[in-house]
Every structure is written in structure tokens, then in C-alpha cells.
């Protein structure tokens, strides 16, 4: 028979800063895992939507690129991991993003 018991701060007079550091680390790890899972679930759908809108020559394509640009800002590392699997797609998105940036209206200087 094997018994497993968890030690708590009350049991051994443990350090509260150590526990808070562990809790913070757990929070960071869970947050990173959740973000990566969201990106892995969303990106394939957005890519398919992009392809569909391109075939239909839809004016909504610009909005999809704006969304992708925001994803790139927030989740750049995860997106690079996903897009590294498909270099053609990565280069297409990079090109499309440059085109979007070139078309964006430039803000006027304050007068």
C-alpha cells in the first residue's frame, strides 16, 4: 500500500512567496497553453476563409487580413510555428500583409 500526501504551508510552515511564485508560474504556463490551443484552432479556419473569399473576390477579404494582422501581433511565435509547416502559405500571407500595409491610408501630419 502506497500513500501519497501533499505538503501544505500550514503543515510545514512553508514560504508564502515560494507558493505565490509557483502559482504565478502555473498561471503563465496555462495561459501559454491556452493561447497556443486557440491559435491552433483558429488559424486553419481563418486560412480556409481567406482562400474562399479570394475565390469569390469578396470585399470581406480585407477584414480577414486585418484579423490576421492582429493575430500576428498577439501570437507571433505560435503563428510562425503553424505557418512553418506550410512555407507557401506563409509567403502568401506575408505578401498579402505587405499589400494591405501599402494600401492602408497614411495618417496626416498634425497641422
DSSP file (Angstrom, degrees, kcal/mol; ACC not computed):
  #  RESIDUE AA STRUCTURE BP1 BP2  ACC     N-H-->O    O-->H-N    N-H-->O    O-->H-N    TCO  KAPPA ALPHA  PHI   PSI    X-CA   Y-CA   Z-CA
    1    1 A X              0   0    0      0, 0.0     2,-0.5     0, 0.0     0, 0.0   0.000 360.0 360.0 360.0 130.8    0.0    0.0    0.0
    2    2 A X        -     0   0    0      2,-0.0     2,-0.5     0, 0.0     0, 0.0  -0.956 360.0-162.6-117.1 129.8    1.4    3.4   -1.0
    3    3 A X        -     0   0    0     -2,-0.5     2,-0.5     2,-0.0     0, 0.0  -0.934   1.5-163.9-113.0 134.2    0.1    6.6    0.5
    4    4 A X        -     0   0    0     -2,-0.5     2,-0.4     2,-0.0    -2,-0.0  -0.962   9.5-178.1-116.3 129.7    0.7   10.0   -1.1
    5    5 A X        -     0   0    0     -2,-0.5     2,-0.4     2,-0.0    -2,-0.0  -0.970  20.3-134.3-128.5 146.1    0.3   13.1    0.8
    6    6 A X        -     0   0    0     -2,-0.4     2,-0.4     0, 0.0    -2,-0.0  -0.818  18.7-134.1 -98.7 134.8    0.6   16.7   -0.3
    7    7 A X        -     0   0    0     -2,-0.4     2,-0.3     4,-0.0     3,-0.0  -0.713  24.3-168.4 -86.7 134.7    2.6   19.1    1.9
    8    8 A X     >  -     0   0    0     -2,-0.4     4,-1.8     1,-0.1     6,-0.3  -0.733  36.7-106.0-117.4 170.0    0.9   22.5    2.5
    9    9 A X  H  >>S+     0   0    0     -2,-0.3     4,-1.5     1,-0.2     5,-0.7   0.842 120.2  55.3 -64.3 -34.1    2.2   25.7    4.0
   10   10 A X  H  45S+     0   0    0      1,-0.2    -1,-0.2     2,-0.2    -3,-0.0   0.844 107.0  51.8 -68.4 -32.7    0.3   25.0    7.2
   11   11 A X  H  45S+     0   0    0     -3,-0.3    -2,-0.2     1,-0.2    -1,-0.2   0.922 127.5  16.3 -70.5 -45.0    1.9   21.6    7.6
   12   12 A X  H  <5S-     0   0    0     -4,-1.8    -2,-0.2     0, 0.0    -1,-0.2   0.316 101.1-110.6-116.8   9.1    5.5   22.6    7.3
   13   13 A X  T  <5 -     0   0    0     -4,-1.5    -3,-0.2    -5,-0.2    -4,-0.2   0.873  55.8-174.3  65.6  34.9    5.4   26.4    7.8
   14   14 A X      < -     0   0    0     -5,-0.7     2,-0.4    -6,-0.3    -1,-0.1   0.032  29.3 -87.7 -63.3 168.9    6.4   26.8    4.2
   15   15 A X     >  -     0   0    0      1,-0.1     4,-1.6     2,-0.0    -1,-0.1  -0.644  23.4-153.9 -83.3 128.4    7.2   30.1    2.5
   16   16 A X  H  > S+     0   0    0     -2,-0.4     4,-2.6     2,-0.2     5,-0.2   0.879  95.6  57.2 -69.0 -37.9    4.3   32.0    1.1
   17   17 A X  H  > S+     0   0    0      1,-0.2     4,-2.0     2,-0.2    -1,-0.2   0.888 106.1  51.3 -60.5 -35.6    6.5   33.8   -1.5
   18   18 A X  H  > S+     0   0    0      2,-0.2     4,-2.2     1,-0.2    -1,-0.2   0.917 110.7  47.8 -66.0 -42.0    7.5   30.4   -2.8
   19   19 A X  H  X S+     0   0    0     -4,-1.6     4,-2.6     1,-0.2    -2,-0.2   0.897 111.5  49.7 -65.7 -39.9    3.9   29.3   -3.2
   20   20 A X  H  X S+     0   0    0     -4,-2.6     4,-2.3     2,-0.2    -1,-0.2   0.858 109.7  52.0 -68.5 -32.8    2.9   32.5   -4.9
   21   21 A X  H  X S+     0   0    0     -4,-2.0     4,-2.3    -5,-0.2    -2,-0.2   0.907 110.7  47.7 -67.1 -40.9    5.8   32.1   -7.3
   22   22 A X  H  X S+     0   0    0     -4,-2.2     4,-2.5     2,-0.2    -2,-0.2   0.920 112.2  49.4 -64.7 -43.3    4.7   28.5   -8.1
   23   23 A X  H  X S+     0   0    0     -4,-2.6     4,-2.3     1,-0.2    -2,-0.2   0.897 111.3  49.7 -62.9 -40.5    1.1   29.8   -8.6
   24   24 A X  H  X S+     0   0    0     -4,-2.3     4,-2.2     2,-0.2    -1,-0.2   0.902 110.8  49.6 -65.1 -40.7    2.3   32.5  -10.9
   25   25 A X  H  X S+     0   0    0     -4,-2.3     4,-2.4     2,-0.2    -2,-0.2   0.911 110.5  50.1 -64.9 -41.9    4.4   30.0  -12.9
   26   26 A X  H  X S+     0   0    0     -4,-2.5     4,-2.7     1,-0.2     5,-0.2   0.919 110.0  51.4 -60.8 -43.1    1.4   27.7  -13.2
   27   27 A X  H  X S+     0   0    0     -4,-2.3     4,-2.3     1,-0.2    -2,-0.2   0.902 110.2  48.6 -60.9 -42.3   -0.7   30.6  -14.4
   28   28 A X  H  X S+     0   0    0     -4,-2.2     4,-2.4     2,-0.2    -1,-0.2   0.912 112.7  47.8 -65.2 -42.4    1.8   31.6  -17.1
   29   29 A X  H  X S+     0   0    0     -4,-2.4     4,-2.5     2,-0.2     5,-0.2   0.936 113.4  46.9 -65.2 -46.6    2.1   28.0  -18.3
   30   30 A X  H  X S+     0   0    0     -4,-2.7     4,-2.5     1,-0.2    -1,-0.2   0.890 112.2  51.2 -63.3 -38.8   -1.7   27.5  -18.5
   31   31 A X  H  X S+     0   0    0     -4,-2.3     4,-2.5    -5,-0.2    -1,-0.2   0.922 111.0  47.6 -63.6 -44.1   -2.1   30.9  -20.2
   32   32 A X  H  X S+     0   0    0     -4,-2.4     4,-2.3     2,-0.2    -2,-0.2   0.904 112.8  48.6 -64.3 -41.5    0.5   30.0  -22.8
   33   33 A X  H  X S+     0   0    0     -4,-2.5     4,-2.3     2,-0.2    -2,-0.2   0.912 112.2  48.9 -65.1 -42.4   -1.0   26.6  -23.5
   34   34 A X  H  X S+     0   0    0     -4,-2.5     4,-2.4     2,-0.2    -2,-0.2   0.918 111.5  49.0 -64.6 -43.4   -4.5   28.1  -23.8
   35   35 A X  H  X S+     0   0    0     -4,-2.5     4,-2.6     1,-0.2    -2,-0.2   0.921 111.8  48.9 -62.5 -43.2   -3.3   30.8  -26.2
   36   36 A X  H  X S+     0   0    0     -4,-2.3     4,-2.6     1,-0.2    -1,-0.2   0.905 111.1  50.1 -63.8 -40.6   -1.5   28.2  -28.4
   37   37 A X  H  X S+     0   0    0     -4,-2.3     4,-1.5     2,-0.2    -1,-0.2   0.904 111.0  49.2 -64.5 -41.0   -4.6   26.0  -28.4
   38   38 A X  H  X S+     0   0    0     -4,-2.4     4,-2.5     2,-0.2     5,-0.2   0.936 112.5  47.3 -63.3 -46.0   -6.8   28.9  -29.5
   39   39 A X  H  X S+     0   0    0     -4,-2.6     4,-2.6     1,-0.2     5,-0.3   0.913 110.8  51.6 -63.1 -42.2   -4.3   29.9  -32.3
   40   40 A X  H  < S+     0   0    0     -4,-2.6     4,-0.5     1,-0.2    -1,-0.2   0.795 114.8  43.8 -66.2 -26.5   -4.1   26.3  -33.5
   41   41 A X  H  X S+     0   0    0     -4,-1.5     4,-0.6    -3,-0.2    -2,-0.2   0.836 119.6  40.3 -83.4 -35.1   -7.9   26.1  -33.6
   42   42 A X  H  X S+     0   0    0     -4,-2.5     4,-2.5    -5,-0.2     3,-0.4   0.899 103.0  64.1 -83.3 -43.1   -8.5   29.5  -35.2
   43   43 A X  H  X S+     0   0    0     -4,-2.6     4,-2.6     1,-0.2     5,-0.2   0.887 100.6  49.9 -57.1 -47.5   -5.7   29.7  -37.8
   44   44 A X  H  > S+     0   0    0     -4,-0.5     4,-2.0    -5,-0.3    -1,-0.2   0.890 113.1  48.3 -59.9 -36.3   -6.8   26.8  -40.1
   45   45 A X  H  X S+     0   0    0     -4,-0.6     4,-2.4    -3,-0.4    -1,-0.2   0.916 112.2  48.1 -67.6 -43.0  -10.3   28.2  -40.2
   46   46 A X  H  X S+     0   0    0     -4,-2.5     4,-2.6     2,-0.2    -2,-0.2   0.886 110.4  52.3 -65.6 -38.1   -9.2   31.7  -41.0
   47   47 A X  H  X S+     0   0    0     -4,-2.6     4,-2.3    -5,-0.2    -1,-0.2   0.917 110.6  47.2 -64.6 -43.2   -6.9   30.4  -43.7
   48   48 A X  H  X S+     0   0    0     -4,-2.0     4,-2.5    -5,-0.2    -2,-0.2   0.901 111.6  51.1 -64.4 -40.0   -9.7   28.4  -45.3
   49   49 A X  H  X S+     0   0    0     -4,-2.4     4,-2.7     2,-0.2     5,-0.2   0.910 108.8  52.2 -62.2 -41.9  -11.9   31.5  -45.1
   50   50 A X  H  X S+     0   0    0     -4,-2.6     4,-2.1     1,-0.2    -2,-0.2   0.933 110.8  46.9 -59.1 -47.4   -9.2   33.6  -46.8
   51   51 A X  H  X S+     0   0    0     -4,-2.3     4,-2.1     2,-0.2    -2,-0.2   0.909 112.7  49.7 -62.8 -42.0   -9.0   31.1  -49.6
   52   52 A X  H  X S+     0   0    0     -4,-2.5     4,-1.7     1,-0.2    -2,-0.2   0.931 111.9  47.5 -62.5 -46.5  -12.8   31.0  -50.0
   53   53 A X  H  X>S+     0   0    0     -4,-2.7     5,-2.3     1,-0.2     4,-0.5   0.838 109.2  54.9 -66.3 -32.5  -13.0   34.8  -50.1
   54   54 A X  H ><5S+     0   0    0     -4,-2.1     3,-0.9    -5,-0.2    -1,-0.2   0.924 107.3  49.7 -64.7 -43.5  -10.2   35.0  -52.6
   55   55 A X  H 3<5S+     0   0    0     -4,-2.1    -2,-0.2     1,-0.2    -1,-0.2   0.867 115.4  43.4 -62.2 -35.5  -12.1   32.7  -54.9
   56   56 A X  H 3<5S-     0   0    0     -4,-1.7    -1,-0.2    -5,-0.2    -2,-0.2   0.470 105.0-129.6 -88.5  -2.6  -15.2   34.8  -54.6
   57   57 A X  T <<5 -     0   0    0     -3,-0.9    -3,-0.2    -4,-0.5     2,-0.2   0.920  43.6-178.3  52.2  47.7  -13.3   38.1  -54.9
   58   58 A X    > < -     0   0    0     -5,-2.3     3,-1.3     1,-0.1     4,-0.2  -0.505  38.4-138.0 -81.4 142.5  -15.1   39.2  -51.8
   59   59 A X  T >  S+     0   0    0      1,-0.2     3,-0.8    -2,-0.2     4,-0.4   0.638 100.1  74.5 -70.6 -12.6  -14.6   42.7  -50.3
   60   60 A X  T 3> S+     0   0    0      1,-0.2     4,-1.7     2,-0.2     3,-0.4   0.608  71.3  86.5 -73.8 -11.0  -14.5   41.0  -46.9
   61   61 A X  H <> S+     0   0    0     -3,-1.3     4,-2.1     1,-0.2    -1,-0.2   0.868  82.4  58.0 -57.8 -37.6  -11.0   39.7  -47.7
   62   62 A X  H <> S+     0   0    0     -3,-0.8     4,-2.2     1,-0.2    -1,-0.2   0.904 104.2  51.6 -60.1 -41.5   -9.5   42.9  -46.3
   63   63 A X  H  > S+     0   0    0     -3,-0.4     4,-2.2    -4,-0.4    -1,-0.2   0.873 106.8  53.5 -64.8 -36.6  -11.2   42.3  -43.0
   64   64 A X  H  X S+     0   0    0     -4,-1.7     4,-2.6     1,-0.2    -1,-0.2   0.905 109.3  49.0 -64.0 -40.5   -9.8   38.8  -42.8
   65   65 A X  H  X S+     0   0    0     -4,-2.1     4,-2.4     2,-0.2    -2,-0.2   0.877 108.4  52.9 -67.8 -36.2   -6.3   40.3  -43.4
   66   66 A X  H  X S+     0   0    0     -4,-2.2     4,-1.8     2,-0.2    -1,-0.2   0.911 110.6  48.3 -62.9 -40.4   -6.9   42.8  -40.7
   67   67 A X  H  X S+     0   0    0     -4,-2.2     4,-2.3     2,-0.2    -2,-0.2   0.924 110.8  50.3 -64.0 -44.9   -7.8   40.0  -38.3
   68   68 A X  H  X S+     0   0    0     -4,-2.6     4,-2.6     1,-0.2    -2,-0.2   0.880 107.2  54.9 -61.1 -37.6   -4.7   38.0  -39.4
   69   69 A X  H  X S+     0   0    0     -4,-2.4     4,-1.9     2,-0.2    -1,-0.2   0.913 108.1  48.3 -63.0 -41.5   -2.6   41.1  -38.7
   70   70 A X  H  X S+     0   0    0     -4,-1.8     4,-2.3     2,-0.2     5,-0.2   0.895 110.4  51.7 -65.5 -39.2   -3.9   41.3  -35.2
   71   71 A X  H  X S+     0   0    0     -4,-2.3     4,-3.1     1,-0.2    -2,-0.2   0.909 107.5  53.2 -61.4 -41.0   -3.3   37.6  -34.7
   72   72 A X  H  < S+     0   0    0     -4,-2.6     4,-0.4     1,-0.2    -1,-0.2   0.886 109.5  48.7 -62.2 -38.3    0.3   38.1  -35.8
   73   73 A X  H  < S+     0   0    0     -4,-1.9     3,-0.4     1,-0.2    -2,-0.2   0.947 120.5  34.7 -64.8 -47.6    0.8   40.9  -33.3
   74   74 A X  H  < S+     0   0    0     -4,-2.3    -2,-0.2     1,-0.2    -1,-0.2   0.822 133.3  22.7 -80.7 -32.5   -0.6   38.9  -30.4
   75   75 A X  S  X S+     0   0    0     -4,-3.1     4,-2.5    -5,-0.2     5,-0.3  -0.242  71.3 144.2-131.7  44.3    0.5   35.4  -31.2
   76   76 A X  H  > S+     0   0    0     -3,-0.4     4,-2.3    -4,-0.4     5,-0.2   0.887  73.6  47.7 -57.6 -45.4    3.5   35.8  -33.5
   77   77 A X  H  > S+     0   0    0      1,-0.2     4,-1.9     2,-0.2    -1,-0.2   0.921 113.5  47.0 -65.6 -43.8    5.6   32.9  -32.2
   78   78 A X  H  > S+     0   0    0      1,-0.2     4,-2.1     2,-0.2    -1,-0.2   0.896 112.8  49.9 -65.5 -39.5    2.7   30.4  -32.3
   79   79 A X  H  X S+     0   0    0     -4,-2.5     4,-3.4     1,-0.2     5,-0.3   0.890 107.5  53.8 -66.5 -38.2    1.7   31.5  -35.8
   80   80 A X  H  X S+     0   0    0     -4,-2.3     4,-1.6    -5,-0.3    -1,-0.2   0.901 108.4  50.6 -62.4 -38.7    5.3   31.1  -37.0
   81   81 A X  H  < S+     0   0    0     -4,-1.9     4,-0.5     2,-0.2    -2,-0.2   0.923 114.7  42.9 -62.6 -43.8    5.2   27.6  -35.7
   82   82 A X  H >< S+     0   0    0     -4,-2.1     3,-1.0     1,-0.2     4,-0.3   0.925 117.0  45.7 -68.8 -45.2    2.0   26.8  -37.6
   83   83 A X  H >< S+     0   0    0     -4,-3.4     3,-1.0     1,-0.2     7,-0.4   0.703  97.1  73.2 -74.7 -18.5    3.0   28.6  -40.8
   84   84 A X  T 3< S+     0   0    0     -4,-1.6     3,-0.3    -5,-0.3    -1,-0.2   0.762  89.8  61.6 -66.3 -22.1    6.4   27.0  -40.8
   85   85 A X  T <  S+     0   0    0     -3,-1.0     2,-0.4    -4,-0.5    -1,-0.3   0.768 111.7  37.8 -71.7 -25.6    4.7   23.8  -41.8
   86   86 A X    <>  +     0   0    0     -3,-1.0     4,-2.3    -4,-0.3    -1,-0.3  -0.794  65.9 177.1-130.4  88.3    3.4   25.4  -45.0
   87   87 A X  H  > S+     0   0    0     -2,-0.4     4,-2.4    -3,-0.3     5,-0.2   0.848  81.3  56.1 -63.3 -35.5    6.1   27.7  -46.4
   88   88 A X  H  > S+     0   0    0      2,-0.2     4,-2.2     1,-0.2    -1,-0.2   0.939 109.6  45.7 -61.0 -47.3    4.0   28.6  -49.5
   89   89 A X  H  > S+     0   0    0      1,-0.2     4,-2.6     2,-0.2     5,-0.2   0.905 111.0  53.4 -63.2 -41.8    1.1   29.7  -47.3
   90   90 A X  H  X S+     0   0    0     -4,-2.3     4,-2.3    -7,-0.4    -1,-0.2   0.910 110.6  46.3 -60.7 -43.1    3.5   31.7  -45.1
   91   91 A X  H  X S+     0   0    0     -4,-2.4     4,-2.4     2,-0.2    -1,-0.2   0.868 111.6  52.2 -69.7 -34.6    4.9   33.6  -48.1
   92   92 A X  H  X S+     0   0    0     -4,-2.2     4,-2.8     2,-0.2    -2,-0.2   0.929 111.7  45.8 -64.2 -44.5    1.4   34.2  -49.4
   93   93 A X  H  X S+     0   0    0     -4,-2.6     4,-2.5     2,-0.2    -2,-0.2   0.904 112.0  51.2 -66.9 -39.8    0.3   35.7  -46.1
   94   94 A X  H  X S+     0   0    0     -4,-2.3     4,-2.0    -5,-0.2    -1,-0.2   0.928 112.6  46.4 -61.7 -44.3    3.5   37.8  -45.8
   95   95 A X  H  X S+     0   0    0     -4,-2.4     4,-2.3     1,-0.2    -2,-0.2   0.933 112.7  49.5 -62.5 -46.6    2.9   39.2  -49.3
   96   96 A X  H  X S+     0   0    0     -4,-2.8     4,-2.3     1,-0.2    -1,-0.2   0.869 109.3  52.5 -62.6 -36.9   -0.7   39.9  -48.7
   97   97 A X  H  X S+     0   0    0     -4,-2.5     4,-2.4     2,-0.2    -1,-0.2   0.891 108.5  50.2 -66.4 -39.0    0.1   41.7  -45.4
   98   98 A X  H  X S+     0   0    0     -4,-2.0     4,-2.1     2,-0.2    -2,-0.2   0.916 110.6  50.0 -63.9 -41.7    2.6   43.9  -47.3
   99   99 A X  H  X S+     0   0    0     -4,-2.3     4,-1.7     2,-0.2    -2,-0.2   0.908 110.4  50.0 -62.2 -41.8    0.0   44.7  -49.9
  100  100 A X  H  X S+     0   0    0     -4,-2.3     4,-1.3     1,-0.2    -1,-0.2   0.910 110.3  49.9 -62.7 -42.6   -2.5   45.6  -47.1
  101  101 A X  H  < S+     0   0    0     -4,-2.4    -1,-0.2     1,-0.2    -2,-0.2   0.871 109.5  51.6 -64.8 -36.2    0.0   47.8  -45.5
  102  102 A X  H  < S+     0   0    0     -4,-2.1    -1,-0.2     1,-0.2    -2,-0.2   0.831 112.0  46.7 -69.5 -31.4    0.7   49.6  -48.8
  103  103 A X  H  < S+     0   0    0     -4,-1.7    -1,-0.2    -5,-0.2    -2,-0.2   0.684  87.5 108.3 -83.4 -18.5   -3.0   50.2  -49.3
  104  104 A X  S  < S-     0   0    0     -4,-1.3     2,-0.2    -5,-0.2    -3,-0.0  -0.327  80.9-108.1 -62.9 136.6   -3.6   51.5  -45.8
  105  105 A X        -     0   0    0      1,-0.1     2,-0.3    -2,-0.0    -1,-0.1  -0.451  32.2-126.8 -66.4 135.4   -4.2   55.2  -45.7
  106  106 A X        -     0   0    0     -2,-0.2     2,-0.1     1,-0.1    -1,-0.1  -0.658  25.5-111.3 -84.0 136.0   -1.3   57.0  -44.1
  107  107 A X        -     0   0    0     -2,-0.3     2,-0.2     1,-0.1    -1,-0.1  -0.408  33.2-118.4 -67.4 141.5   -2.1   59.3  -41.2
  108  108 A X        -     0   0    0      1,-0.1     2,-0.2    -2,-0.1    -1,-0.1  -0.476  28.4-105.4 -78.6 150.3   -1.7   63.0  -42.0
  109  109 A X        -     0   0    0     -2,-0.2    -1,-0.1     1,-0.1     2,-0.1  -0.487  43.9 -97.6 -71.9 144.2    0.8   65.1  -40.0
  110  110 A X              0   0    0     -2,-0.2    -1,-0.1     1,-0.1     0, 0.0  -0.400 360.0 360.0 -64.0 136.1   -0.8   67.4  -37.5
  111  111 A X              0   0    0     -2,-0.1    -1,-0.1    -3,-0.1    -2,-0.0   0.423 360.0 360.0-107.5 360.0   -1.1   70.9  -38.9
